[in-house]
Amino acid sequence: AALAALEVALWASSQAYAPDAEEQTVSNWSGTQHVDCARYAQPESIEALEKAVEWAHTYRRRIRPVGSALSPNGAAFNPEGMLSLAMLDDVVRVDPSAMTVTVRAGARVLELVEKLR
C-alpha cells in the first residue's frame, strides 16, 4: 500500500511538471517513415523549452530535437519523445557592421534571408 501511494504521488508530481506535449504519430516528409511518439512537445517560449528539458532530465526520458522531419530513413525519430523547435524561430539580431546574425534554433533559412534583404 505504501508503494502504491508513492507511485501515485510520483505520477501526480510528474503531471504537474510535465511540459505541454501530446502523444502523436510523426512522419517524415515523404511519408515513408513513421514513429508513434509518446511525448511530442513544441514549446513556444524559452521557459517552455526549459520545462520540457527539465522534465525529461528529472524523469530520465530521452527527447530528441526534431527539425522539419526531412530524414529519409527516420534516424531522427525517437518513440520516447521528440522536441520540435519550430515555434522558436525568431531572428534575434542582425548586426550589419559585424556581418553576423543571431537566430533561435527553429529559424528557417527562407525567413532569415527575407530579414537580411
Residue pairs with C-beta under 8 A, 6 or more apart in sequence:
14 55
14 58
14 59
17 51
17 54
17 55
17 58
18 55
19 41
19 43
19 48
19 51
19 52
19 55
20 41
20 43
20 48
21 39
21 40
21 41
21 52
21 81
22 39
22 40
23 36
23 37
23 38
23 39
23 40
24 36
24 37
24 40
25 34
25 35
25 36
25 37
26 34
26 35
26 37
26 40
26 66
26 69
26 77
26 82
27 33
27 34
27 69
28 34
28 69
28 70
28 71
28 72
28 74
28 77
29 68
29 69
29 70
30 72
32 72
32 74
33 71
33 72
33 73
33 74
33 77
34 74
35 74
35 77
35 78
35 79
35 82
36 79
37 77
37 78
37 79
37 80
37 81
37 82
38 79
38 80
38 81
39 61
39 63
39 80
39 81
39 82
40 81
40 82
40 84
41 48
41 52
41 63
41 81
41 82
41 83
41 84
42 83
42 84
42 85
42 86
42 87
43 49
43 51
43 52
43 83
43 85
43 87
43 88
44 87
44 88
45 88
46 88
49 83
49 85
49 88
52 63
52 83
53 63
53 83
55 61
56 62
56 63
56 81
61 80
61 81
62 78
62 80
62 81
63 78
63 80
63 81
63 82
63 83
64 76
64 77
64 78
64 81
64 82
64 83
65 82
65 83
65 84
65 85
65 105
66 76
66 77
66 82
66 83
66 84
66 85
67 76
67 85
68 86
69 76
71 77
84 106
85 104
85 105
85 106
86 106
87 106
88 104
88 105
88 106
89 103
89 104
89 106
89 107
89 108
89 111
90 103
90 104
90 107
91 101
91 102
91 103
91 107
91 111
91 112
91 115
92 102
92 103
92 104
93 101
93 102
94 100
94 101
94 102
94 115
94 116
95 101
101 112
101 115
101 116
103 112
